[in-house]
């Protein structure tokens, strides 16, 4: 059986797999014949000593065991153990020949041990053969996809609905992309000129910065005209970038992997692409670009362009080059003095002098504002662009956001009306006090109203991210799901802190509606032109955007149509277009709110402030941006919450802010508690879908497990949010309870899986279901749990448990996050009192800085310490240097708890782990305990003893017998979701 669409490499691997399976069958047959002969001979022998001699010879023969070790079948660890036992037995048998005192009981013990070795080896061959049968079943299922005609009645309704959804998604897409958007290009140009200050007659910092950006674009374009840009080294990182995206179908991914390892092909491809980039003005898509629809695990249909590999490599290279350049250039723009407003307060010098007089020198390097700024710059500023050419996006299959589908509570027309109302009140909003205006005083009106000749403090030096952030890992790969979950922790921490300190917080979350599909070409080209992109590159980008498109399933006579709106999915160039435009939104919010941060992940953005009017101002910037760019806000994915300190109060939300809930994945923010909670109704809908997907995969046990791992273990868990101190232990308990319910309901007696199981008794969990399924098909019963949960490299099926990772943080996550802030208040009060005593007793005078001769206003008593309100006024901006200060509390709330499950293995398991030491390629359960991930430590300790009892060690199947190459190819393929 040959893989459909496979490459020469995969066909060769298929031949190797067939050879392995044939060899396995032969070995098992030989072993079982030898074993049968041994047992038959034993049946005719009654003398205990002679029986032992028969077994001794038989074990050596059946396992090919000689004086120098074994030839086949037994791992190195078992070899040494068995050799020792047999050598010792030779001595004991010699003793038994002469010594009548050796008891029959002892001889029976030796016999039972040798018989156990035979049974263990027989069991290993049985499970190796079972694995071979499962792989064969898997390959057969893959080959016969689309030809099954059974269970029609059971799936007919599901497929009809799925087909209708797919067709509807296509129809809506076609209505949009082939009709040009209506964009007022003159209005957009005026908006950009006002935002970046290019209409001003004065040479401002913003104008200097934008001119520098344009000059950088010009220099970069010159670099992109250099010859011989493509070579084997370049093509490898380009190919790696393509393979890390979801652009290519599985067949082309396999071919591209073959390309990477063939220097001749790489040289030929480089020659072609070098010619192509030197004639950029004549580049084209060709007559048409095929389109295909793919269903995501969330149920949404995406439409992908299926261009040829040369075209994909060429566009990936250009996109990556532009992405890295723009990321660096826009970061330089953001860092230009006097352009991007800082989120740090400018503390008046008079206030700094007073603090130094009373408290001694202070620092601003480790502050709450510093954490916010560092998080924003590292993870959210232009997050969709690349930091360097070899940077990759790491997304495990199933790590995608669950789509919340709801009836539009605010139609598009109402949203547009709201935007117009916001614009009408623009003058009023811009006059509203911002958070900075409310919390920062002018120098002449500093604390105590003391007049001052001191100018405001100069902007502080922003500390490097690594000085104040605790990185979760050292990888620079992009992990979108981690960044979004970090946003949830950030918002939850802000809610806890702001409601405690200031009494309330206002937050809104929004997404653009079908950003890639609806983005107007006119907006893209106008913005790029404003940033200085030349007419040559604008012409190339225009041709890229106006691709001639045609669906693969269309009639051959159907003509291709030129795209008039939107950008292709999964292309780096599309990311560049989107981020260039959204950079303008980031800057607009920054300017209008006097430095507040808009946390954005491409088309998904979040904003919060303790000052309600600042949130209104930020939303006005959003609606202004939407109006001039011709884009749309998704009303079903937009909402505002104004959360008070006490749930008994319900402060009014300004009518200009968007209505709706704040959601992410399966989580929704509770207006009463300020906590994210799992939406069980939304989970119910996905339980139904999971059951149907598993029903579709039930013909192959391995496909079934792969679908389960992706949907139940990864998709659900990711969308429940990662456990964090700010969420507390209740969130962990919710996740565990929901996973229990998912498993119970998926395999309930009333489910389609149960009805498809024939005469099998209904199961209550995934393991029971698989045990009964395998027993029905392959007549193997009493399958140990270890066979399901152990990694493939040890002969298991690599079934993932969603419970284990969650349980490992259950006792390490904070039970009551609010207590941390209570600790802060107590520590702050104690520090104030001790600082007051130190001042009154003169202890602080020796710690004063170089301005120690400065004295407070003569009208005030210089011997009276500052008030408590003055002491705490800059809590978020100054490092207070006491234990449990706000900086430390903020970081503790943001922290994801450490996974602490099984710390030490049992002595017996440790022996089994150490026995794996010579299998150097192990990645999960390894030969050294300390190198294993917490998940695998738990699996090893929970299921390892059972495996050792049944198989004599942790290897269920002997190394070398499994077709690992073929299995790895299929594991790399994406799950095809039905409906």
Secondary structure as UniProt FT lines:
FT   TURN            4..5
FT   HELIX           8..43
FT   HELIX           48..62
FT   TURN            63..64
FT   STRAND          65..66
FT   TURN            67..68
FT   STRAND          69..70
FT   HELIX           76..98
FT   TURN            100..101
FT   HELIX           104..143
FT   TURN            144..146
FT   HELIX           152..177
FT   HELIX           185..196
FT   TURN            197..199
FT   HELIX           205..223
FT   TURN            224..225
FT   HELIX           232..244
FT   HELIX           250..260
FT   HELIX           263..278
FT   HELIX           280..282
FT   STRAND          289..295
FT   TURN            297..298
FT   STRAND          301..305
FT   HELIX           309..334
FT   TURN            337..339
FT   HELIX           349..359
FT   HELIX           368..375
FT   HELIX           376..380
FT   TURN            381..384
FT   TURN            389..390
FT   TURN            397..398
FT   HELIX           412..424
FT   HELIX           426..430
FT   HELIX           435..439
FT   HELIX           443..445
FT   HELIX           447..449
FT   HELIX           465..468
FT   HELIX           480..502
FT   STRAND          504..512
FT   TURN            513..514
FT   HELIX           515..518
FT   HELIX           521..530
FT   TURN            531..532
FT   HELIX           535..545
FT   STRAND          548..551
FT   TURN            552..553
FT   TURN            556..557
FT   STRAND          561..562
FT   TURN            569..570
FT   HELIX           572..592
FT   TURN            593..594
FT   STRAND          599..601
FT   TURN            602..603
FT   STRAND          604..609
FT   HELIX           612..629
FT   HELIX           635..637
FT   STRAND          639..644
FT   TURN            647..648
FT   TURN            655..656
FT   STRAND          663..664
FT   TURN            665..666
FT   STRAND          667..669
FT   TURN            671..673
FT   STRAND          676..678
FT   HELIX           680..697
FT   TURN            698..699
FT   HELIX           701..708
FT   HELIX           709..716
FT   HELIX           717..719
FT   TURN            725..727
FT   HELIX           729..746
FT   TURN            749..750
FT   HELIX           752..755
FT   TURN            756..759
FT   HELIX           766..778
FT   HELIX           785..789
FT   HELIX           792..794
FT   HELIX           802..807
FT   TURN            808..812
FT   HELIX           818..840
FT   TURN            841..842
FT   HELIX           843..847
FT   TURN            850..853
FT   TURN            858..859
FT   TURN            862..863
FT   HELIX           868..872
FT   TURN            873..877
FT   TURN            883..884
FT   HELIX           886..894
FT   HELIX           907..915
FT   TURN            916..918
FT   TURN            920..921
FT   HELIX           929..931
FT   HELIX           934..951
FT   TURN            959..960
FT   HELIX           964..972
//
